[in-house]
């Protein structure tokens, strides 16, 4: 029996934010767009449904007005007082800062200069944002979070006639005799099918859901990690592209990994996105973290939360048993710093440090010594837990230091939050032409008919990451990929 066949001008593998952005852009030039999704319809959309932020350049309130149409200037003013702008130069410096100056500069230039344009383009499609209330260094969040963004995307695309193929796993790129990509072979619920296309956009995530690839590229221990995201991103798109000579690019040994509740499940699907949101544990800058030996092991506030959280998971994973404890005292509770999701967190509480240590099964003497040494090292200065600004209130004479937000832990009751590392996505990807998102061959030339976006495009993130950047890059390079894939389809 012959394989089923389908025909599109632009075929997109994946249905996350980058893929949907590619589809929205492609529709501006052709109506014949198809999308392949490994998951069921219920759990479509990848990790994009499990986030809330996009980090972009803006020069002031006027740049935000098209995004927050339903909010008054008075409602925006408190946020703009804390973060009145994030210029292109500031966004460039910020990303270079978190990646230790290793971000691909050509990729970064496009990411920075196109970010606001992409936000306004998304707004023109029907998306909107609201003032940010979470403890982060961004000013707006997507209405309904990533789940809301994706629901709107699917509604727009379905109304436009885009065909979605669910429970369909791409397994091989099809090429003609000249090396042009002309489609995808995929496994559907009824068997293999061939999806012919004039252009193909790969936007199906990284390899974070594949234990073998995690161990191969990220190293020992990563094969057993738990996912802060979906189980579907098993590196299929990367493998297919590299099988035909696509050039790997970026940091294949680092990833986005953050502190999560000790009871983080093995993975989370979009239909359970509220569970995933409740498990993030990002209060570490306003306290200390200790490992199972009752020792501090990291500077908890070397930068703002939004510029450190994606690296904190790696630091936690490196500890005995891959477990740490976030420690706070009553002062933090009185200052109302906790995010709402801590109300459901796994926790321990006690009126003395010794009793808290017993609750955590830590050596009480060592724990008290660690906290006492930290308290003694805290330097004078004004404590200001502003999510947008570093306060410079630090420690001296201990290692590791604490560079900001250092406040003595001395007022009961004391609280502890056991955490583990949760992996969101890997940073390695494919080399693309940043201006067109066309995938590049190891021979130093573009691969005709093949484009990549989202986590598939490597080079931007190295070692660390700033909150909201992935969604922004996904939308930006997705828009670019869809536009140029459609142009190439028309020309062919």
N, C-alpha and C positions, 0 to 999 in steps of 0.2 A: 504493500500500500504506500503510495507516494505521500511525502510530507505535505501538510497544509501550507499554503503560501498566502502572504499578505503583501500589499504594495502601498508605500507611503513616499511622500517627498522627503520628509524629515522623520526619522525614528529616534526616539529618546529612550535610553535604558535607565530606569529609575523613575521615582515619582516624588522625590524630596523637593525642598525649596529650590535647589539649583536646576533640577529637571523641570519643575513647573515654570520657573523663570525662562528656561530655554524654550519651552512650549509656547508660553505667552508671546515671546519675541518672534518665534518662527511663524506663529499665526498672523503676524502683521504682514507676512509676505506670501504665505501659502496656507490653504485650508487643510491640506492633506498631511496631518500630523498624527503619529501613533506613539504610544508609550507602553513600555514593558515594565511589569512590577512582579518581583518574586513573591511578595507577601499577598495575602488575601485583600480584598477590598477593605475590609474592616481595619486592617493594620497597615494600610498603604502609607507612604509618605516618609519612611525612614526616620532618622533622628530629628528631622526638622519639626515634627509635631511636639517635640519634648524640650523646647527652649522658649525664650521670651524676648530676646534682644537682637538688635542689629547695631553695630558700632560704625559710625560714619562721620565724615567731616561736615561741619556746619559753621557758619560765621556769626550766627545770632538768631534771635527769635524769628526773623522773617523767613529764614531757611526752614524753620520747624513748622511754620503756620500751615503749609499744605498737608502736613502729616497729622496734625492734631486739630482737625477742623472743628471738633465738638467741644473744645476746651477754651476757656477764656484766658486772657493774658494774666489775670490774677492767679489763676490755677497753675500757670506755667512759671510764674515769677520766682517762687522759692527754689525751683530746680535750676533756673538760669542764674540765680545768684550764686549757686555752688559751682555750676559749670556753664558759664555764659557763652562759650564757644569751644569748638574743637576744630581748629583750622586744618587745612590739608597738611601744612608743615608740622603741626602738632600731632596729627594722626600718624604721619610718616615717622616722626621721632619716637612716638609711643611704641609703634610696632618694631622699629629697629631696637628700641630699648629692651623689650621683652624677648626678642630673638637673638640678643647679643650681637646685633649688627649683621646677622647672617641671612636675613630675608632676601630673596631674589629681588633685586632692585627694579628690574623691568616689570615683574609681576606687581610689586608693591606700588609702583608709579601708577599703573592702571587702576589698581584697587583703590588707591587714595583719591585720584582725580575723578573717578567715575562713581564713587560711593553716593554722594548726594544726588547726582543725576539719576542713579538707580532707585534711590528712595522715592524721588518725585515720580519716576516712571511707575513704580509699584503703586503709589497713591493714585495715579491716573487710571490704574486698572481696577481700583475699588478698595484698596487696602488702606487702613488707617492705624494710628498709634494713640497711646495715652501717656500722660506723665508717669515717669517711673517711680515706683514706691519701694522696690526691693533695694537691699543694701548693696549697691554696686556703683560704678562710676559712669553710668549712662543716663541720659535724660528722658528717653521715651522707651516704652515697651509696646510690642505688637498687641493690638486689641484681641483678646482671646488667646494671647500667647502664640506660640508656633502652631498649636492645634487650630486656632482660629484662622491664622494665615493660610494654613493648608486647606482648611474647609472652604475658604473663599477661593483659593486657587482651583480646587477640584470643581467647584460650582461653575466658575468662569470657563474652564476648559471643557467641561462636559456640555455646557450650553453652546460652545463654539464648535462642537462636533468632533473634538479630539477623541480618539478611540483608545481605551485603556484595556490592556491584556493582563489580567491578574493571575497570580499563581503560575507565572511564566518566568522561567530562569534562563537568562542568556548564557549560552555555552560556547559560542564561537562566532567570530567576525567573518563575514563572507567577503571575498575580494574577487575582482575580475583579473584578466590577464595583465593589465597595466598596473596592478597593485592598488587600485582604488577600492575603498570599502563600499560595498554595494548592499549591505544588509547584515542581519544577525540570524544565526540559527539558535533556536531556543527550545527548551523542554516545557511543554504545556501540560495541563492535567490529562489530555487525551493523547499525548505523544509529542514527537518532534515537529516543529514548524519552522518555516523559513520566512523571515520578515524582510522583504526587499525594500530598499530605500535608496534615494539619491544621496542622502547624507545621514550619518549616524552621530548622535551625541551621547557620550557615556557620562552619566551622572548618577552612578549607583553606589556611591560611598567608598570607604576605604576597606581595610582588611581586619578591622577590630573584632569582628565576630568569628574569626578563623583562628583557633588555638595554635595550629601548626605554623601559620604565617606570623602570629604574634611571637612565638618562640624563636622563629627563624630571624626575624628582623628586630624585635624589641629586646629579646634576650631572656635569660632564665627567669622563671617565676611568672612571666607574663602569660604563659599558656593557661594558668589557673585563675587568672583575674576575673572579676565580675564586671559586667557591662553596665554602664550608665546609658543604655540605649538598646537598640533592636538587635535581634540575632541574625538578621538577614544580610548584613554587609560582610560577606565572606571573601572579598577580593576578586570576585568573578570578572568585573570589568578590567581591573588591573592585569589579571592573568591573560585575558583575551587579547588585550592591546599589546602586551609585551610579547605574546606569542607571534604577533605579526611584525615585531620590531620596534614598537613604541619605546621611546627613551624614558627610563625611570628618572625622577627628579625630586629634589628636596631631601628632607631628613627622614629616612626610613627607620631610624633607630629611636625616634622620639614620638611622643603622642600627647594628646589631651587627656589628662588623668587627674581627677579631683577628689577631695574628701567627701565621703558618703557615709551614711549611717551603717553601723556594723551589720545591720540586717538587710542591706541591699540585696535584692534577688540576683540570680544569675544573669538575667536580662530583663528589659522592660519593653513592651510593645506600645504603639500609639494609643490603642484602646484603653491602656492603663496609665496614661500620661500623668494623671493627678497623683498616682502613687510615686512616680519618679520624682516629681517636683517636691514631694514631702520628704524625700530622703537626702537631699543635698544638705551638707553641713559646712557652711561657709563663715562661721563666726570666729574662726581661729585667729584673725588679726587682733581681736579685742581680748585675747587671753593668752594662754600658753598651750603647747602640746607636749605631751610626754609619751614615751613608748612603754612597753611592758616591763622594762627595767627601771621605770620611774625616772627616766632621763629625758631632758629636752634634746632635740636633735636637729632643729631648724630655726632660722630666723622667721618667726611667724608673720612679720610685717616688714619685709624688706621693700615692699611696694604696696600699692593699693590692692584690695581684694580682687578687683577685676583684672589686675595684671599679674596675679600670683596663683590663683586657684588651680589653673590647668597644670601647674608644675608641682603642686603640693601632693597630689596623689602619688607621684613617683617617690617623693621623700617618705611618705607613709609606707609604701610597698617595701622600701628598703629596710624597714624596722623588723625586729623579731616577730614572726607570725604575720607580718604585714598589717599590724594593728597599732593604733595610737589613741590617745584620749585628749579631747579638748577640755581645758580646765578654766572655769570662770568662778567669780565670787558674786556676792549679792550686789555689788556696785553696778555691775553690768545689767543685772535685772532691773535695778532701780532706774537706770538711764534708758530703759525701754529699747535696748539695742537689738534684742533677739528678733529674728525674722519669724513670721507666723509658723513656718513648718517645724520649728523646734518644739512646738507644743506636743507633737506626736513622736518626738525623737526617743530613741533608746537612751536612757539616762541613769545617773546615780547622783544622790544628793545626801549631804551630811553636814552636821554642825561643826565638825572638826576635820582637819586634814587627815588625821590618823584614821578616823572612821571612814572617810572617803576612800582612802587607800585600801582599807579592808573590803569595801564594797567592790572595788576594782580588782581585787586580788593582787595588789602591788605591795612591795616591801615598804611598810609604813615609814621606817626611819629614812630610807633613801628618798621617798616621795617628799617628806617634810623638809629634808635637806635641800632638795632641788627647788622647792617653792621658796624656802627661806633665802637661798642664795640669789634667786631671781629677784625677790623683793628688795634685798639689800643692794642689788645692782641697779635698781631703777633710779634714774636721774631726775632732778627737779625739772619742772617745766609744765606748761599748760597742756592738759590732756584734751584732745579734740578728735573724737572718732568720726570725723567727716568722711563720707564715702568717696568724695571727690579729691580730697587733699590729704597729704601726709602731714603729721603734726610734729615730727622730729623728736618726740618724747621717747627717749631710748634708755638702754642699759649701758653700763660700763663695767669692764673687768671680768666678764663672764663669756663663755663660749658654749653654744652659739649666742651671738648678741640678739637683741631685739631692737630694730632700728626705729620703730614708730609705735605709737599707741601703747607704750609700756606703762602699766598701772599695777601697783602692788595687789597681790591676791591675798587679802588678809581679813575680809569681812564675811562672816558666815551668814546664811548657809552657802557651802561650796558645792558647785555642780560639775559634773563630768559627762562627756558625751563620747562614747566609744565609736571610732570611725575606721573605715578601711578605704582602699583605693578603688575608685570606679573609673573605668576606661570609657571615653566617649568616642574618639576616633584617632586614627594614626595620621601622622603628618606627611608621610611619604606618598608620592603620587606620580603622575606623568608630566613630562615636559610639554608645555603648550606654547604657542605664540600668544603672548598676552593680549595683543590687539585683535586677534580673531578667534582665540581659543582652539585653533587647529592643533591637533596632536602632532608631535615631531618624532621622526624616525631616528634610530641610532646612527643611520648613515648621514645625518645632518640635513635632512630635507623633510618637508611636511608630508604627512600621510593623507593623500587625497580622500575626501569624503568622511574623515573622522575628526571629531571634536570632543573635548572633555571639559567638565566643569565641576564645581563643588569639591568634595574631598578627593575626587579623582585627579585634580590638578595640583601638583606638588610645587613646593618652592617658597610659599609664603611663611609657613610656620616652622620654626626650628627650636626645639627644646621647650618652648613656652608659647603663650598665646594670651591675647587680651579678650575679655568677655564680649560676646556678640560679633566677633570678627568672622567666624566661620559662616554664619548666616548672611552677613554682608557680602563676603567674597562669593558665596554660592549664588546669590541673586545677581551680582555684578557679572561674573564670568558666565553664569547661565544665560543672562540676557545677551552677552556678546556671542556665546556659542550658538544660541538659537538663531540670532540674526544672520550670522555668517554661514551657518549650515543651510539656512533657507536660501540665501543668496546663491550659494554654490549649487543647490538643488535646481534652482531656476536656470542657472547657466548651463547645467549639464543636460 
